[in-house]
């Protein structure tokens, strides 16, 4: 694809995603926000629509679609609710890729069909109380024992921890190995010695399940994902799609805020005329549209470059993650401002998007991490 416009196939897929979200996801948003969890029946609905296995091979029940398709899905889900969106996106497009790319034949055959079918939920546990963006600084350990490894440590801010059937964990198997001393393992949620804490109370993403994960368990060698000591590099590779997904969520959130703000500007009257009759309001809407369009274009470009193996893909992914997260926050803030007092009400859609937007500048690598990636070319 030579342009940043979607082709017919991807446009058709976007229409499918939008219809699904409007019919199956949007009506459940408020209840999910109040309940603080993902609606369980929605797993089967998403699986039936073919939305959980876009990056899973056909032999495992997936469709082997490209990264751009995942980007489109992420944006459409986030238009309704980022809190609902992140739950299946983590399972299928942040955790599952570790198994698809690095898992053994047995791990793939056991886990991937269930993820595509919505009968298995996955989580990825890397972040710790003292190690967020600094993946190489994790302190959880995996000590060699005759039967495999003894894992010990605590993981923090783990999405899907309370829902997951399988959890991929990263631990330090060589304390002196630095980036070459980290290994990932896959554990069933019922594995003896693996436990989770209560749901964490968050500013946003209230309908997603986020908890601590505690490790004090023995695992066997066949639970290693990929190669011993290559966990850091595997995580960095998987981060590329994860960051594009988060950027796409920012795009979808901004699109939703723009649509809400535009509708409000034409329906709300002030001083005897619709808000949209005021030049300052129209200009603000125009700025929101420009920002959203730019974020969308660079996010599409990042996905396309991942799909083609472009040498600049890593930098473009960092740009997309940085730009789209910032845009989501700015457009959400503008939407709240245009709504006035109603935008400050907890139950309003723009207030929810405002709360949800903030974490996009943190999760999957902070703004500062993206800028550090981009600034490397300026080192002398």
N, C-alpha and C positions, 0 to 999 in steps of 0.2 A: 504494500500500500504506500503510495508516494505522497499522499497528503495526510493532513490531520483530521480530515472528515471521515465519518464512518461510511463504509461500503454498505451495499444493500443487505448483506447477510447480517452484519452487526446492527444495522438499524432495525431489522426485523427482530433480532434478539432483544434489543432494548425495548421494543414494543411489547414483546412477550413478558419481559421482566416487569414492566410498568403495570401491565394488566394484572399480573399475579400479585404484585405489591398492593395495588389498589383494592383487590378483592379479598386477599387472604391475610395481609399483614396490617394494613392501615386500620381496619376495624378493631384490632386487638391492642393497639398502642397504649391507650390510657389504662386499660386493665393490667397490662404487663408492667407499666410504670408503677402502679399502686402495689402490685404483688411483688415487684422486685425480682422477677424471674421471667425466663423465656417460656412462651406457651408450648407445652410438650407436643400437642397435635400438629404444630407447625412444622416439626421435623419431617413428618410423613408427607405433608403437603409440598414442602420444598423438594423432597426426594422425587415425588411423583412428577413434579414439573421439571425434573432434571437439573436442578440448580445446586445440588450438593456435590456433584462429581465432575465439574467442568475441567479440572486438571488431573483427573484420575483416568487411567488407561481403560479402554473399552473392555478389555478382558476381565476387569474388576468391576464392571458396571458403570463406569464413567463415560464421558464423551470426548475426552482428550482435546478439549477446546483450548484456545489460546489465552494469553494473559489479558488481552484486550476485552475478551468476553467476561472475565472475572472482574475487570475494572468497571464495566457497564453494570454488572449485577450489584457490585458494592455501592455504586452511586445511587442506583434505583432503590435499594433497601434503605439507604441513609436518608433519602427524601422523606420516607415515612418516619423512621426512628433509628438513630445511630445505636441506641441501646439494644434494640432488637437485632439490628444488622450485625453487630460485632460478634454475636454468639455463633451463628453458623459460619461466618467468615473466618473466625479463629479455627474452628474445627476443620473445615474443608480446605482453607487456603493459607493458613499459617502453621497449623500442626501437621495436617496430613501430608504436605509436601516433603516433610522430613522422611516419612515412610516411603513415599513414591520415589524420591531421589536417592535415598541412602539405605532404605530398609532391606532386609534379607527377603528372599522369595517367600519364606514362611510368614514373616511379618506382613508383607504386602497382601498375601492371600488371606490372612486372618483378619486384617484390619480394614483395608481399603474398600472392599465391597460393602461393609457395614456403614462406613462413613458416607458413601455414595447413596446408600439406601435409607439413611437417616436413622439407622438402628444402633449406630455407634457414634458417640460424641467424643471428640478429642480435645485435649488441652496441651499447651506447651509451657513448661515451667522453667524459666531461665532467671528472671529478675529476683533479686534478694533484697533484704532490708538495707544492706550496705553496698549493693551492686546493681545499678539500673542500666544506664547507658554503657557502663564499663563492664562488658560481658566477661572480659578476661580477668576481672577482679572478683568473680564469684568465689564464695568460701565453702559451699557445700562440697563434701568430699566423697570419693569412692575409693575405699581402701581394698587392695587385693587380698582375697582370702581363698582358700583351696576350692571352694564351690563357685567362685565368681568374684563379686564385689560387695562390700558393706557400704551402703549409702547413708550419709548423715548430713542433715542441714535443713534450712528453712527457705522456702520460696515465698515471695510476696507479690501481691497484685496479679494473681493468676486467674485470667478469664476462663470461665467454664469449669473451674476446679470442683465445684459442687455438683456439676452435671455430668462430668466426664466419665466415660467408660475406660478410656486409656489416657495416660499422661506421659508425655515425653519430657524427661528431666535432664538438665545439664549439671554435671558435677566435675570437680577437679580430681582426676585420677593420677596426676603427676604434679605434686605441689611445686616442683621446681621447673615445670615445663612451660610456664607462661601460656601463651596462646596455643601451644602444642601440647598442653597438658589437660585439656578438657575433653570429656567424652559424654555423649548423650545415650540415654537408655529409654526403653519404652516399658511401662508398667501398667498392668491392669489396675483399675481404681480400687479393686478389692485386695490388692497385693498386701500381704501382712507387713505392717510397719509403715505403710503409706497412709497418711491421714490428712484431713483438711480442717481448717478453722471455720468459724461462723462467717456468714456473708459480711463483707466490708461495706460500710456506709459511705457512699460516694456523692460528690457534687453532681455528677452527670452519669450517663450510661446506667441509669437506675434499674433498667429491666435486664441488665446483664449480671451474671453470677461471677463475683470476684472474691477470692479468698486467699488465705495463706495455705501453703502446702508444706507438710512436715515429713521429712525422710529419716527413717531409722529402720532400715530394712536390708535384707540380703537379696541380691539379684544374680542371675546366672549369665554366663558369657553370651548366650543366645538372645539376651535382651539388649545387647549393644546395638545402637542404631548407627550404621556406617562403620567407621574405623575408630579404634581406640586412639585417643589423642587428637582426633580431627574434629571434635565437636564444635570448637570455636569457628572453624572455617565453614563447617556445614551450616551453622547458625547464620553466619554472615551471608552465605549464598541464599538461604531461605528468606533473609531480611529483604531482599530486593522485591519479591512479590508482595511481602507483607507491607512494605512502605508504599507501594503503588496502590494496594487495597485501601490503606488509610488515607492516602491522597484522594482516592476516588470517593471515599466517604465524605471528605471535606467538600468535594465538588457537589455531591448530592445534597448535603446539608445546606450549602450556599444556594443551590437551585431552589430548594424548598423555602428558604427564608425570602428569597427574591419574589417567588410566587405569592407568598403570604403578604409581603409588604405591598406588592403591586395591587392585589385585590383589595387590601385595606385602604390604600390611597384613593381608590376610585369609589369605595362605598362609604367611607367616613367623611362627614362634612365638618368643616370648621369655618367660621365667619361667613356662613351662608353658601359655601361652595365646597366641592370635593377637595380633599387634600391634594390630589393630583393637579389641581388647577394652579397650585403654587409652584413657581419655578424652582425654588430650593428643593422641594420634594421630588420633582421630576428629575432634577440633576442628581440627587442622591440615588434614585432608582437607576439612572443611567450608569453611574459609577459602580453600583452593585453589579449591574449586568456585565460591564467591562471586566471587573475583577473575576467574576464567576467564569466568564468565557476564557480568560487567560489561564485560569487554574485548570479548566477542563482540557484545553489544548495541550498544556505541558504534561498533564497526567496521561492523556492519550499517547503522546509522543513517548513517554517513559515506558508504557506498556508495549507499544510497538517495537521499541528498541530492545526490550527484553525478549520479545518474540523472535526477533531477527538476529539476536546475539551481537548487536551493535557495540563497537568498542567503547562508546561513550555512555552506555546504558547506566552504569553506576552513578555517574555524575547527573544524568538527567533524572534518575530516580530520586536522588537527593534534592534536586531542584523542585521536582514535583511535590515531594513530601513537605518541603519547607513552604513553598508558595501556597499550595492548596490548604494546608493547615492554617496559615496566617489569613488567607482569604475567608475561610469558613468563619473564623473568629470575628473578622471585621464586618462581614456581611451580616452575620447574626446580630452583632452589636447595632448596626444600622437599622436592622429590622425592629429590634426592641425599641429603639429611639423613635421610629416612625409610628409604632403602636402606642407610644406614650404609656400611660398608667396601665393599660391592659396588657402591654408587653411585659410588665413587671409581675403579673399574676402567675403564680406557680403552674396553673393548669393550661396556660396558653402555649400553643405550638412553638411560637418564637422563643419563649422563655426556656422551653425544653431544649430546643436547638442551641440556644445560647449556652446552657449548662453543658450540653454534650460536646460542643465544639472545642472546649478548652483542652481536653485531654489529647486531642489530635496533635498538639504541639509538644506532647510529652511522650506518648506511647510509640513504640517502634523506632525509637531514636529521637531525641529531643531536637528542637530547632538548632541548638548549639552543635550537636553531632552532625547534622546535615551541613551546616556552615563549615565545620572543620573538614568534612569530606571535600567540599568545594574549594576550600582555601588551600589545599595541598599543592595545587598547581602554581601557587604564588610563592612557594618556598624557594629560597635560593641557597 
